[in-house]
Amino acid sequence: MSPSNQPSVQSVGRSLDILEVLSASDELGLGEIASQTGLTPSTAHRLLMTLAGRGYVVQNPATARYLLGFKVTELASVIARRTARLRTLARPHLESIQKITGESANLTVLEPPNTVYVDQVEGSRSVRMFARIGATVPAHTSASGKAMIAFMTPKLISEIVGEEPFPQATPRTITSLAVLSDELARVRRRGYAIDNEEHELGVGCVAAPIFNHEAEVVAALSVSAPTPRIYASDPAELGELLVNRAEAVSQALGFAGHV
């Protein structure tokens, strides 16, 4: 059973909704939290007290408003340590890619069924793509996700993407395993993946996979930009740039092969 199909516990889900709402703001009042999560004020207050008791939420005594506690930072630091070496090795390449293209350069990892942004060098154009670190995108809708799962076994791919039809973010989203399999075969042939407005209309992306010393896919480098600029730049040229930089990171991780 894929993670997206696992049975959920309502109170846990609601608590996570509260944490996600607070993560997008400095402070929120009880009414604002209830409104943004769709909870009743009494339910929101009960969950907030539980979260506060564990240190995940604190209440500002001056305003009576709520904000995330340092316990969240403690958990986040564990994840940051887990990707520290990867981010250190990839950072110079992200900066170089951004300088060459002028577009946002991203480093992502796979956390099934999603792609997670772990680093980004923001583009220099007046209109540019921005991704919050920690933001997630369904793997089948993104160039980064397709670049990573393309080099996995068919069984693992099926487990990651889940049951058909896959969730559809835009009219261009791939929703069947047969079509996705054809797309992933193209990714393997050319070494990079393309997202043609499959996650968000008007936004395109090109990505290449990063491998570790055991020839396992561990991350992806990508460039994201408004779709007209992606195609004006030529996705093949962006793909070649990303493959070269991703291979450099892979080699630094001990990968001895070639995509």
N, C-alpha and C positions, 0 to 999 in steps of 0.2 A: 504494500500500500504506500503510495507517495505521500510526502508530508502534507500536501494540500488536501488529501482525502482522509487524514486522520481525524477521529472524533474530537470535538473541542469541549472545553469546560467553560461555561458561560462567564463565571466570575473572573477567570484568568483572562479571557478575551477582553472583558470590560476593563480590567485593570491595565492591560497593555494599551487599550485605546486611550486611557487617561495619560499614560506615560508618553505616548506618541503625540498627543495634543499639547502636553506641557513642553515637549522637546522643541516645538515650533514657536514657543513664546517665552519671554522672560518670566512673566508671572501671569496667573489667571485666577479670577475669582470663582467661587463655587458655581454660580449661575452660568458663567461662561464655559466652564468645563462640562457642566451638564448639557448645555445647549450644543456644544461642538461634538460631544460623544453620543448624543441622543439618549442619555440616561436621565432618570428623574433626579432631582436634587438630593433626595434622601439616599438613593442608591449610590450616587457619586460621592456623597459625604462619607458613607460607610466604607467604600473602597479606598477613599483618600486616607481615612484614619488607619486602615490596615497597611497601606503603603508607607505612611508616615512612621508607623510603628517599626517598620523594617528599615527605615532610612532612605527609601527610594523617593520620597516626597517630603518637603518641609513646608511649613507655613510661616510666612513673614509676619512677625508679631506686630509690626507697624501698620501693615495694610490688610492683614488677615487673608492675603492672597497666597496661592500655592505655587511652588516651583520645584524643579527636580532636585533631589538630594545628591550628596556626594557618593552615595552607594552606587548610583548609576555610573558615575565616573570611574569608580573602582572596577566595575565589570567591564566597562569600555576599554580600560587600560590593558586588560588581559588580552582582548582581541587585538589591540594595537601592537602588543608585544609579539603576538603570533604572526603578524604580517610585517614586522619591523624590517627584517632583512630584505624581503621582497621589495618593500617600498624604497629602501635605501638604494638597492641596485637599479630599480626602475626610474627613480626620480630624475637623474640626468637625461635619460632618454625622453621622458615626458617633456622636460624643458626644451630639449632640442626639437622634438616634434612640434611643439607649440610655436617655437621660433620660426621654423621652416614654413609651417602652414598658416599661422596666425589664428588657428582654431583651438578649441579646448581639447586637451589631451588627457585621457583617463586611464587609470589602472583599476581593473576589476578582478574579483575572485568569484567563484561559484559557491553558492550556499543554496542547494536545491530546495525549491525549484527556481530560485532567483539568481540573478547576477547582482553583486554588491559592489558599490563604488568604495574603494579604499584610499584613493588619491586622485587628485586632478590638478592640472596646471591650466588655469582659466585662459580662454582665448583673448586676443587683443582687439578684436573687431568690436564695433559699437553694438552690433547685435550678435550675441554669443550664447553658447549653451552653458548652463551651470548645473552641476549635480552636487547635492549635499553629500558629504562623506557619510557612508552608512546607508544611503538611499538604495532601494532595491528595485529591480526590473525583472519581470518574468523572462527566463533565459530564452525561450523560444521566440520572443519578440525583439530581441536585441542582437546587434552584431557581435558584441562581446560574448553573450551567452552562446550563440551559434558557433563562434570560433572555438569555444572551449568544449562544448558537447560533441562537436563534429569528430573529435579524435577519441571518443569513448566508445565502449561496446554498445551494440544495438540494445541489449538488455538494460544497460545502465541508462541509456538515453530514454528508453520507455519509462523507466522508473522516475526519472527526473521530470519529464514533461507531463506525466500523468495520463488520465483518460481523455479520449477524444469526445467532443471537439475541445481543443485547447481554448483557454480564455482569450477572447478577442478584444484587443485594445483599440484597433482601428480597422477600417475595411480591408487594409492590406495585411493584417496579421495572418500568419500561417496557423491554421486550426486543425490540420490532419497530419497524422504520422507519415503517410505516403508522400505528401508534398514536402514535409520537413525533411524526410530522408533524402529526397532528391536534392534539396537545398544544401544539406550537409555534405553530400557527395561533391557538390561544386566547391564547397569550402575546402575540402580535403585536396581537390585537384589544384586549386590556385593558391592555397595557403592562407587565405584571409576571408572574412565574412562581411556582408553588407546588410545593413538595415535600411530598407527603403520605405520610411514612414510606417514601419510595422508596429512601433510602440507609440509614436506620437506624430500626428499629421504635421507636415512642414519640417520635420527633423530627420536627418539622415545620419548614418554612422558607418564607419569602416573599422574592423578590428582584426587583430592577429593573436594567436595563442602563445603562451609562455609555458615551457616545459621544465621539469626539474631533472635531477640526476637519474631518476628512475624512468624517464621518458613519460611521466604523467603530466597532464595539463594541470597547471596550478593557478593560472591567471591569464589575463589578456590586456593588451594595449589597444586603445581605440582613439579615434578622432570623431568628434560629433560637431555638427553644424547645421544650419538651415539647409534643406535638401538642394536648392538651386546651387549653393556654393560647393556642396559635395560633388555634384555632377559637373560643375564648371571646372573643378580641380582635376577631374578624372579619377574615379574610384580605383582604377588599376594602379595609378601612380601612388595614391595614398596607401593602397594595399601593399605595394612593394616597399614603401618606406616603413610601414608598420611591421611587415615581416622581418625586414633587416634588423630593426630595433628590438623586436621581440626575441629574435634569435640571439642577439647579443646578451640580453637579460638571461635567456635560457642557458647559454654557455657559462655565464657567471654563476648560475645555479648548479652547474655540473652536467648539463645536457650535452651529450656528444653526438647527437644525430643531426638531421637536417629536415626541415619541413618541406 
